Amino acid sequence: MKVLVIGGTGFVSGAIARTLHARGHEVIAYHRGNTAGIPQVQHVCSPDAAIPVMRFPSLDVDVVVHAVAVGDADARAAVAAFPRARMIALSSGDVYKVYGAIRALEEAPPAGALDEDSPLRTVEYPYGRSAQTPWGVLRDYEKLHVERAVLGAGGTVLRLGKVYGPGDRWLDAMTDRIVVQRPQWRWTHVFVEDVAQAVALAVENPTAVGRIYNVGESDTPTQLERMTLLARLRGLPLEAGEDERIPDLVLDGSRIRRELGFIETPPEAALGTGGKLSKGVAE
């Protein structure tokens, strides 16, 4: 298939472009040109690709993977720009109501793993109307609005857990010790290469049209359990902080396994990659 990746050179979107190319798709990456991507794909560079992306190149593609949609306006602009293409958008576990409870914005729903039909936040803009993000301060950052626009056009939404992997500032910062915040909290994570796999499966399976999929590990450990494994793999000392009583954020990813055949990378292999994967695609 001919696939446009909006982004295509960043930590997550670079892995997506690389995986789609490896699986035989014709990939076009649309970005500002500030970060080098893999040379095997076509690159369309423009200052218009700054986030939020409101203007797009005139291209005839089968699928658009929007890796950096942040709100209603840019998601709707992408849908309008590619009316004949299927849209796949990356969303987040922060759309669930339990995240509103974590941010002390609303009451916690009953405890348990969250499937795709679990209650969503009723309080919007959990970070405020001007959110601090990896791309700078963005107004009206709200993944609920991204999902509404994309699903309304018959697209596919992937709700990601906490993404990690080589090139991730979170992992790369742990060079002399491992510090555990909220030791008993459970928060679903997902290896960056598994995000790319999930996107490729959504691209390749027409049954994904109009569907929502959680993407994450099948068994979510506590933060202490996760960091204990990381400390062992890296041979580093471990320090545990104070526990904070907040609801767990555990995603049930059985739907994407059942419907699309998603297979996760074992956590020891994923955490143990260190810098072994190419960092040339990471911002």
N, C-alpha and C positions, 0 to 999 in steps of 0.2 A: 504494500500500500504506500501511497504518497502521504507522508505525515509531516505537518508543521508543528514544531515544538516552540511555543512562545517562552523564551528563555534559552535553554539549550546549551548553556555553558556553565551554569552554576552548580552548586553542590548536589542538588537533587535533579535539576533539569539536564545537567551534563550527563549524569548516569542514565537518564531516560533516553537521551539522544544516542548515546553509545550502545545501549542495549537494543534499541529499535534497529539501528544500523546492523548490528551483529546478527539480528534475526531476519535480515534480508529486506527490510523496508527502505524506501527512498525517503531520507530525512532532510528536512530544511529547518535550520535553527534561526529564529528571529530574535536578535538581541542588539545591544548598543555597540558591540565591538570592543568593549573595554577589557574583556577576558577572552583568552584564546580557547576555542573549543576543539574537538577532534577534527582533523583535516579531512576525514572520509565523508563528512556530511556537507551539504551546501549551507553557506552562511549568508543571511541577509541582515546587514547591519544598518542601523539608523538611530538617530537620537530620539525618534518617536517610540522606540522600544523601552524607554525609561518607565519605571513603574510609578503610577498605574498606566498600563499601556492602553491608549485610546485610539491610536491609528495603526493600521496594519497594511502590509504589502498586498498588492493585488495578485493572488495566487490561486490556482486551481488544485486543491488537495482533497484527499479522501477523509482525513481525520485531522482535527486540531487538538493538540494537547496543551492546555493552558496551565502551565506550572506556576504562574505568578499572579493569578487573578486575586484581587483583594476586596472587591466590593461590587455593588450593583452596577455602577456606571461602566466600569471596564469590562465586566462580564457580559453585559448587554451589548457593548460595542463589539466585542469579539464575535458573539453570536450573529450580530447583524452583518459583520464583514465577511462571514463564511456561511451563507445560508444553505449551501448544498453539502457542507462537510459535517461530519459527526464531531461533537465537542466532548472532550474528556477534561474534567477540571479536578485539580487537587484541592481538597478541603482538609478539615482538621477535626480531631476529637473535641475541640473547644466549642463545637456547635451543640453538644449535648447539655441538657439542663444541669447535670452534675457539675459541669465546669462553672456554671453560674454560681453554684453553691461553693465551689472551691474559691471563687473570687468574692464570696460573701455578698452576692448580689441577689440570691434567691434561695428558697428552701431546698434542701437536698431531697431528691427522689429516693425511693427504696434502694438499698444497696444491692449491688450485683453487677455482672458484666453487661455491657451495653451492646445490644444488637442494633441494626440499622433502623428499627422501628421504635427505639427507646425515646422518651420525651426529650425534646429540644429546648434550648434556652428560650425563655419568654422575655428576658431582659437583654436587649441588644447592645452592641458596642461594649463588650466586657473590658476593653482596654481604654475606653474613652473615645470621643469623636476624632481625636488626633492621636494616633497610636504610634509609639516608638517601635520600629521594626528593623530588620537587617538592611532594609533599603532606605532607611531614614524615617522621618515622621510622615505618616500617611493619614489623610483624612478619610473618615468613613470606612475604616477597615472592618469588614463584617462578612465572614464566610457563609453565614446563613443566606445573605443576599446573593452571593456567588452561586450557591446551590440552587436557589430559586430560579435564577436566570437560565442556568445550564439545563436543569431538569425540565423547565418549561419548553425548551427547544428540543427535547428528546435526547439530551446528552447523557453522559455518565459522570458520576461523582465518586471520587475515592477519598474517604475520610482516613487520614493518616494518623498513626500514633507518633510519638516522639522519634524523629528520624536521626540516625547516627551512622557513622562510618568514617572512612579515611577522608581527610579534608574538613571534618567537622570540628568546629572550634571547641566544642565540649570535650571531645576525646583528646584533641591535640594539646589542650591546656594541662592535661594530667601527666606531667613528666617526672615529678619527684614524689608525689603522694596522691592517694585517692581519698577524697573527702566525700562522705555520704551525707546528703541533706535529706531530712525526713526519712529515717531508716526503714520504718515499717510501711511507708506509703507504697502503693502499687500503681504504676503508670505504664501503660502499654507502649513499648518501643518498637521500631521497625528499622531494619538494616537498609541503608540507602539503595543497595543493589536489589533488594526485594521490592522496594517501591518501583524501581524501573521494571522489574518483572511484572508487577501488578498492572502497570500502565500498558505494557506490551500485550498482556492477556486481554485487557479491555479493548485495545486496538483490534486485536485479531478475532474477537468473538462477537458476532452481531447480537448475541443474546444479552450483551451488556447494555444495549440501548435502553435508556430510561431507568437504569438501575443505580443504586447506591451500594458501595462496598466499603466496609471497614477493612483497613490494611494494617496488620501488626502481628506480633508473635502470638502463638497459640496458647502459651502459658506465661502469664505475666508475674514475675517474681517481685518481692519487695525490693526497694532500692538498696537495702543492705545486702540482700542476696546477689543482686546484679553487680554491685560494686565489689563484693568479695571475690566474685569470679574475675572481674577486671583486674583487681589487685594481684591475684594469683598469676594471671597471664602475663602481667607486666613486671612482676617481681617488686611491687611497690608497697610501702606501708599504707594501712587503712585507718582513717579517722572517721568516727561517727558523730554527727551533730545531734541536736535535740529533736525529739519527735514533735510533730505538729498535727493536731487532730483535724484532718480534712478528709473528705470522701475520696475513695480510690477512683482512678480514671482508667478503667479496664475495658478494652474494646473486644467484643466477640467477633472474630474474623472468620467464622465458619462459612458464611455465605460465599465469599470469594473462593474459598477452598472447594466448596461443593459445586459451585456453578462454573468456575473458570479454571479449576485445577491448580490454584496457587500453592506453591511449596516454599516454605520459609528456609532460610539459611540457619543452621543450628547456632545458638547464641555463642558458644565457645569459638566457633569458626568466625562468626561475624565480629565479635569483640577482639579476636586475636589477629585481625587483618592489620591493625596498626596502620602504617603508611604504605603497605605493600601494593594497594591498588593505585592506579594513576591519579595524581593530584592535579594533573593538567586541566581537568574540567572543573575544578573547585574554585569558587570565588573567595 
